[in-house]
Structure formats: C-alpha cells, structure tokens
Amino acid sequence: MISRFITANERVFWGGLLVIFGSTFFGGFLYTAVISKLVSNSDNAIISAIQNDRYYCFLVPLTLPVLVVAVYFYWLSMKMFKHA
C-alpha cells in the first residue's frame, strides 16, 4: 500500500475549493428560496420558473424538525454507546 502525506499546500487548495463550492451552492439556494421572490418578474424562462416555484421556499423550514429529531437520535445513540 502506498501511503502519501498531504502537504500543507494541498490542504489549503482542497479547503479553499470546498469553501468556494459550498458558498456557490449556498448563494444559489439563497437566490432560489428568497431573493427570486423579491425581484420583479423576468422574461427568461428559467428565472421565471424559479420565481414561480414554491418547493424550495418550504424545503428548509420543513426540514428543520426532521434535523432536530435526527440530532436527538444521534445524541441518544452516542449516550447508549458510551454507557454500554
């Protein structure tokens, strides 16, 4: 098995790439969920479809209760694992 050490420059590169990737998707989601509803209607078919869509407006608020339950079950399973 070939083991290779990751240099500091590679870590900075991959870290920066992941931050840029995440920021791009967050910006796209923010535009889709919030900003597109606040700007005037567009003649572009894709932007008009995004503005008229209601799915992503409700996606995050409806996902939060599921996230709370998942985090609780994760915490509960870690407590059971530690004390078993």
Contacts in CASP RR format, 6 or more apart in sequence:
PFRMAT RR
TARGET T0000
AUTHOR 0000-0000-0000
METHOD contacts of the structure
MODEL  1
MISRFITANERVFWGGLLVIFGSTFFGGFLYTAVISKLVSNSDNAIISAI
QNDRYYCFLVPLTLPVLVVAVYFYWLSMKMFKHA
29 56 0 8 1.000
31 50 0 8 1.000
32 50 0 8 1.000
32 53 0 8 1.000
32 56 0 8 1.000
33 56 0 8 1.000
33 57 0 8 1.000
33 59 0 8 1.000
33 60 0 8 1.000
36 47 0 8 1.000
36 50 0 8 1.000
36 51 0 8 1.000
37 51 0 8 1.000
37 57 0 8 1.000
39 51 0 8 1.000
41 48 0 8 1.000
41 51 0 8 1.000
42 48 0 8 1.000
42 51 0 8 1.000
END
